[in-house]
Amino acid sequence: MYRKVINTLAILKERGFIKQCTGGEGEDLEKLMSHSKITYYIGFDPTADSLHVGSLVPIMAIAHLQQDGHIPIVIIGGGTTMIGDPSGKTEMRRIMTQDEIETNGGKILEQLKRYIEFGNSENSENAGIFLNNAEWLLDLNYIEFMRDIGRYFKVNEMIKNETYRQRLEREEGLSFIEFNYQLLQAYDFLILFDKYNCVLQMGGDDQWGNILAGIDLVRRTRFQNVCGLTFPLLTTARGQKMGKTESGTIWLDSNKTSPYEFYQYWINTDDRDVIKFLALFTFLPMDEIDELKKLTGEDIRKAKEILAYEVTKLAHSEMEAKKAQESSKVLFAKNSGGDLSAVPTTVMNRERFVNGISVIDLFFETSLITTKTAARRLIEQGGAYVNGKKITINMIVTEDYLENNILLLRSGKKNYHQIIVTEDTMKPCGEIKHHAVD
């Protein structure tokens, strides 16, 4: 799995991972990486029980460096999450309990294992290390911490940070608890430097100020130079934030976003983003990606299919990627005889259709549309279909509409959901979840 390269940093640059790097163009880090393997880290605050598509940039960067022999440390912010990072936020984050944070952290670890080798891996020389900063933050003596660490931070310098400056200009202001966040993140870097000789911190570009604070703390307390690197904060060519759609967030957890829906997100990529996303979110060699760059017109869909398949394979397994790919081809070819097992599915009792179900209720109950108001609007605009046929606002769906005990609903051009009708009157309505299979 591991490859030998002259310059690891060059790979990240070529694939579009680097926004800023300490030492100008990263000469110090480049020199460090070319002579020996390094230990590097990135943190994830477990504010939800799943990571989302927007998290794939740092995840893939971690994986690239590990494949080149460097040692990753992944931090789950069990301590920092109890405060909340103000970066990129217009208001204070919700205060979470320690139990919530630990539960979320465990689920996130399982998702990271699909990309990163941890702990007792056979390739133990550069196996990843998974840590929770609650281990060293929760028991800190506040007075000692402020005396030993806080004295290195100047308020007048901190408020120059773009995040702090923007918050201070808003009516909500910035709470004192949030103002401590930068100190704690910097302290993480110091702890990891002391214990693991960690010399590189990576993060999104909104973390630049926090990363520099950690670098400065190590330099002033340990008289050693360490490095920082940030990733661009991606938006799509349409101006949307990565992982956000009209129907909601695209999660890495198959229980929150099915592999089929995940696949569809990528195959619907804007033509202008396909090559960039292939470089960032797959391990395909750049010479192959350069060949795909030559595709034009309708042929670009071939590149989108490769993108969707490769990203889904990494997140959910090759089996789930193949199922999603097959279902997608069947639906778009309008070939009802194919395998639709990956399409989001709801099981409903036949008795529900004896007297008929309002089509608005049907679209809402399957979660294809998030509200009845949105369902009504979709139908009025001609964007709702049952078994490939447009429907009207007052339509009642009865047994007559069933085809082999199946209904295929469609929202817009590309969002599908199938309903399987069962004779079991005791079986409740519910969605079938398609889990990733290793």
C-alpha positions in Angstrom: 0.0 0.0 0.0 2.8 2.4 0.7 4.7 4.2 -2.0 8.1 5.8 -2.2 8.3 9.4 -3.3 11.0 12.1 -3.4 8.7 14.8 -2.1 5.5 14.1 -0.3 4.5 17.8 -0.2 4.6 17.9 -4.0 1.8 15.4 -4.1 -0.4 17.5 -1.9 0.4 20.6 -4.0 -0.3 18.9 -7.3 -3.6 17.5 -6.1 -4.8 20.9 -4.7 -4.7 20.3 -1.0 -2.5 23.2 0.1 -3.8 26.7 0.8 -1.1 28.0 3.2 2.0 26.6 4.6 4.5 28.0 7.1 7.8 29.1 5.7 6.3 30.7 2.6 6.0 27.9 0.0 6.7 25.3 2.7 10.4 25.0 2.1 11.0 24.0 5.8 8.4 21.3 5.7 9.5 20.1 2.3 13.1 19.7 3.6 11.9 18.0 6.7 9.8 15.5 4.8 12.4 14.7 2.3 14.9 13.6 4.9 12.8 11.5 7.2 9.3 10.4 8.1 7.5 12.9 10.3 4.6 12.8 12.8 1.7 15.1 11.9 -1.7 15.7 13.3 -5.2 17.1 12.6 -8.2 17.5 15.0 -11.9 16.8 14.5 -14.3 18.2 17.0 -17.1 15.6 17.4 -20.0 18.0 17.3 -22.1 15.4 15.4 -22.2 11.6 15.3 -20.8 11.5 11.8 -18.4 13.4 9.6 -19.6 14.7 6.3 -18.3 15.2 2.7 -16.7 18.5 3.7 -14.4 16.5 6.0 -12.9 14.5 3.2 -10.3 17.0 2.3 -8.4 16.6 5.6 -9.1 12.9 5.7 -7.6 12.3 2.2 -4.6 14.5 3.0 -3.9 12.4 6.1 -4.2 9.2 4.0 -1.8 10.5 1.4 0.9 11.4 3.9 0.4 8.0 5.7 0.8 6.2 2.3 4.1 7.9 2.0 5.4 6.6 5.3 4.6 9.5 7.6 2.8 8.9 11.0 -0.6 10.5 11.5 -2.2 11.5 14.8 -5.9 12.1 14.7 -7.3 14.1 17.7 -10.9 14.0 18.7 -11.6 17.2 20.6 -13.3 15.7 23.6 -12.0 18.7 25.6 -12.1 21.5 23.1 -15.6 20.5 21.9 -16.9 21.3 25.4 -15.9 24.9 24.7 -16.7 25.1 21.0 -14.5 26.4 18.2 -15.7 29.9 17.1 -14.0 29.6 13.7 -16.4 30.1 10.9 -19.3 30.5 13.3 -21.5 33.6 13.6 -22.8 32.5 17.1 -21.7 30.4 20.0 -21.9 26.6 19.5 -24.3 24.5 21.6 -22.6 23.2 24.7 -22.4 19.4 24.6 -22.2 16.8 27.3 -19.2 14.6 27.8 -21.3 11.5 27.0 -22.4 13.0 23.7 -18.9 13.8 22.7 -17.5 10.4 23.6 -20.3 8.6 21.6 -19.8 10.9 18.6 -16.0 10.3 18.8 -16.4 6.6 18.7 -18.6 6.7 15.6 -16.2 9.1 13.8 -13.3 6.8 14.5 -15.0 3.9 12.7 -15.5 6.2 9.6 -11.8 7.3 9.7 -10.7 3.6 9.7 -11.9 3.3 6.1 -9.1 5.8 5.1 -6.4 5.6 7.8 -4.7 2.6 9.4 -4.6 2.9 13.2 -3.0 1.2 16.2 -2.5 -2.5 15.8 -2.2 -2.4 12.0 0.3 -4.9 10.4 2.1 -1.8 9.0 3.0 -0.8 12.5 5.9 1.4 11.5 3.5 4.3 10.6 0.2 3.2 12.1 -2.0 6.1 13.0 -2.6 7.2 16.6 -6.1 8.1 17.7 -6.3 10.4 20.8 -8.9 12.4 22.7 -7.6 15.7 24.0 -10.0 15.3 27.0 -7.1 13.2 28.4 -5.0 16.2 29.1 -7.5 19.1 29.0 -10.2 18.1 31.4 -8.0 17.9 34.5 -6.1 21.1 33.9 -5.7 23.4 36.8 -7.0 26.7 35.4 -4.7 29.0 37.4 -1.6 26.9 36.6 -2.6 26.7 32.9 -3.1 30.5 32.6 0.2 31.1 34.4 2.2 28.6 32.4 0.5 28.8 29.0 -1.7 31.9 28.9 1.2 34.3 29.5 2.5 33.6 26.0 -0.7 34.9 24.4 -1.3 38.6 23.7 -5.0 39.7 23.4 -4.1 42.4 21.0 -2.6 39.8 18.7 -5.5 37.3 19.2 -8.2 39.8 18.1 -6.4 40.3 14.8 -7.6 36.7 14.0 -10.3 37.0 11.3 -12.7 34.8 13.2 -12.4 36.8 16.5 -12.6 40.1 14.6 -15.8 39.2 12.8 -17.4 38.0 16.0 -16.5 41.1 17.9 -18.1 43.2 15.3 -21.4 41.4 15.6 -24.1 42.1 18.2 -23.7 38.6 19.7 -20.0 39.2 20.4 -17.6 36.6 21.5 -17.9 34.7 24.8 -14.9 34.4 27.1 -15.1 30.6 27.0 -14.7 30.7 23.2 -11.8 33.1 23.6 -9.9 30.3 25.4 -10.3 27.9 22.4 -7.1 29.1 20.7 -5.1 28.5 23.9 -6.3 25.0 24.2 -5.7 24.1 20.5 -2.2 25.5 20.8 -1.6 23.5 24.0 -2.7 20.3 22.0 0.3 20.9 19.6 2.7 21.4 22.6 1.5 18.1 24.2 1.8 16.2 20.9 5.3 17.7 20.3 6.5 16.6 23.7 5.0 13.1 23.7 5.2 12.1 20.0 7.6 14.6 18.5 4.8 15.8 16.3 6.1 18.6 14.0 3.2 19.4 11.7 -0.4 20.5 12.4 -2.9 20.6 9.5 -6.4 22.0 9.2 -8.8 24.0 7.2 -7.8 27.5 6.3 -10.1 28.9 8.9 -7.7 27.3 11.5 -4.7 29.3 10.3 -4.6 31.6 13.3 -5.0 28.7 15.8 -2.3 26.7 14.0 0.1 29.7 14.1 -0.6 30.1 17.8 0.4 26.4 18.4 3.6 26.9 16.4 4.5 30.0 18.4 3.8 28.2 21.7 6.2 25.3 20.8 8.8 27.8 19.7 8.7 29.9 22.8 8.5 27.1 25.3 10.6 24.4 23.7 12.8 26.5 21.4 12.0 24.3 18.4 10.5 25.0 15.0 7.4 23.2 14.0 5.2 23.6 10.9 1.6 24.3 9.8 -0.4 23.6 6.7 -4.0 24.5 5.8 -6.4 23.3 3.2 -8.6 25.4 1.0 -12.2 25.8 2.2 -14.0 24.3 -0.8 -17.1 25.4 -2.4 -18.6 24.0 -5.6 -18.6 25.8 -8.9 -22.2 26.7 -8.1 -21.1 28.4 -5.0 -22.4 25.8 -2.6 -20.5 24.6 0.5 -19.1 21.1 0.0 -21.4 18.4 1.3 -24.5 20.7 1.4 -27.5 20.2 -0.9 -31.0 21.4 -1.0 -32.1 18.2 0.8 -29.5 18.5 3.5 -26.0 17.4 4.5 -24.2 14.5 2.8 -22.9 12.4 5.7 -20.3 9.6 5.7 -22.6 7.5 7.9 -24.6 5.2 5.7 -27.5 5.4 8.2 -27.7 9.2 7.6 -26.9 9.2 3.9 -27.4 5.9 2.1 -24.6 4.8 -0.2 -26.9 5.3 -3.2 -27.6 8.9 -2.2 -23.9 9.4 -1.5 -23.1 8.1 -5.0 -25.7 10.4 -6.6 -24.1 13.4 -4.9 -20.9 12.8 -6.7 -22.3 11.8 -10.1 -24.3 15.1 -10.0 -21.0 17.0 -9.7 -20.9 20.2 -11.8 -18.8 19.6 -15.0 -16.4 22.4 -13.8 -15.6 20.5 -10.6 -15.0 17.0 -11.8 -11.3 17.0 -12.3 -10.6 19.0 -9.1 -12.7 16.5 -7.1 -11.0 13.5 -8.8 -7.6 14.9 -7.6 -8.8 15.6 -4.1 -11.2 12.8 -3.2 -9.7 9.7 -5.0 -6.3 8.0 -5.1 -6.3 7.8 -8.9 -2.8 8.7 -10.3 -2.7 12.2 -11.7 -1.7 11.0 -15.1 -5.1 9.1 -15.3 -6.9 12.2 -14.1 -5.1 14.3 -16.7 -6.5 11.9 -19.4 -10.0 12.3 -18.0 -9.5 16.0 -18.2 -9.6 15.7 -22.0 -13.2 14.5 -22.0 -15.8 17.0 -23.3 -19.5 17.2 -23.8 -21.5 14.1 -22.9 -18.3 12.1 -22.4 -17.7 14.1 -19.1 -20.3 11.7 -17.5 -17.7 9.0 -17.8 -15.4 11.0 -15.5 -18.3 11.6 -13.1 -19.1 7.9 -12.9 -15.5 7.2 -12.1 -15.5 9.9 -9.4 -18.8 8.7 -7.9 -17.6 5.0 -7.9 -14.2 5.7 -6.4 -15.4 8.0 -3.6 -18.3 5.7 -2.7 -15.9 2.7 -2.6 -13.6 4.5 -0.1 -16.5 5.6 2.1 -18.8 2.6 2.0 -16.9 -0.4 0.4 -16.6 -1.7 -3.2 -19.7 -3.8 -2.8 -21.9 -0.7 -2.0 -20.2 1.3 -4.7 -21.1 -1.4 -7.3 -24.7 -1.6 -6.0 -25.1 2.2 -6.2 -23.6 2.3 -9.7 -25.9 -0.5 -11.0 -29.0 1.1 -9.5 -28.0 4.5 -10.9 -27.6 3.0 -14.4 -30.9 1.2 -14.2 -32.8 4.3 -13.2 -31.3 6.6 -15.7 -31.7 4.0 -18.5 -35.4 3.6 -17.3 -34.8 -0.1 -17.2 -37.1 -1.4 -14.4 -35.8 -4.9 -14.8 -32.4 -4.2 -13.2 -31.2 -4.2 -9.6 -32.5 -1.3 -7.5 -31.3 -2.7 -4.2 -29.1 0.4 -3.4 -32.0 2.9 -4.0 -33.4 4.3 -0.7 -36.4 2.1 0.1 -39.4 2.3 2.4 -41.6 -0.7 3.2 -45.4 0.0 3.6 -48.4 -2.1 4.4 -50.8 -2.9 1.5 -53.7 -1.8 3.6 -52.4 1.8 3.4 -53.3 1.7 -0.3 -56.8 0.1 0.0 -58.4 3.5 0.5 -55.5 5.4 -1.1 -52.8 7.7 0.2 -52.5 11.4 -0.7 -49.4 11.8 -2.9 -48.3 14.7 -0.7 -48.3 12.4 2.4 -46.5 9.7 0.4 -43.6 11.9 -0.6 -43.4 13.3 2.9 -43.5 9.9 4.7 -40.7 8.5 2.6 -38.5 11.6 3.4 -38.0 12.2 -0.3 -39.3 15.7 0.6 -38.7 17.2 4.0 -42.0 19.0 4.4 -45.5 18.7 3.1 -45.3 22.3 1.9 -42.2 21.5 -0.1 -44.0 18.4 -1.5 -47.0 20.5 -2.6 -44.7 23.1 -4.2 -42.7 20.3 -6.1 -45.9 18.8 -7.4 -47.4 22.1 -8.5 -44.1 22.8 -10.4 -44.3 19.5 -12.2 -41.2 18.0 -10.5 -42.8 14.9 -8.9 -43.3 11.5 -10.5 -44.8 8.1 -9.6 -43.5 5.2 -11.7 -42.1 7.7 -14.2 -45.4 9.7 -14.7 -46.0 13.2 -13.6 -48.6 13.6 -10.8 -51.2 16.2 -9.8 -51.7 17.9 -6.5 -54.9 16.0 -5.6 -53.8 12.6 -6.7 -54.6 9.6 -4.4 -52.3 6.7 -4.8 -54.1 3.3 -4.6 -53.3 -0.3 -5.3 -53.9 0.3 -9.0 -50.6 2.2 -9.2 -48.5 -0.7 -7.9 -46.2 -2.5 -10.3 -45.1 -5.9 -8.9 -45.8 -4.4 -5.4 -43.4 -1.5 -6.0 -43.8 2.2 -6.4 -40.9 4.3 -7.7 -41.1 7.9 -6.6 -39.0 10.6 -8.2 -38.3 14.2 -7.0 -36.8 16.4 -9.8 -34.6 14.7 -12.4 -32.4 12.5 -10.2 -33.7 11.9 -6.7 -35.4 8.4 -6.4 -37.1 6.5 -3.7 -38.8 3.1 -4.0 -41.7 1.8 -1.9 -42.1 -1.9 -1.4 -45.6 -3.0 -0.5 -46.0 -5.9 1.9 -49.0 -8.1 2.8 -47.8 -8.2 6.4 -50.3 -6.0 8.2 -48.3 -6.1 11.4 -45.1 -4.7 9.7 -44.7 -1.0 10.4 -43.8 1.6 7.8 -40.1 2.2 7.8 -37.1 2.8 5.7 -34.7 0.0 4.8 -31.1 1.0 5.5 -28.4 -0.3 3.2 -25.3 -0.7 5.4 -21.7 -0.7 4.1 -20.4 -4.2 3.7 -16.7 -4.9 4.1 
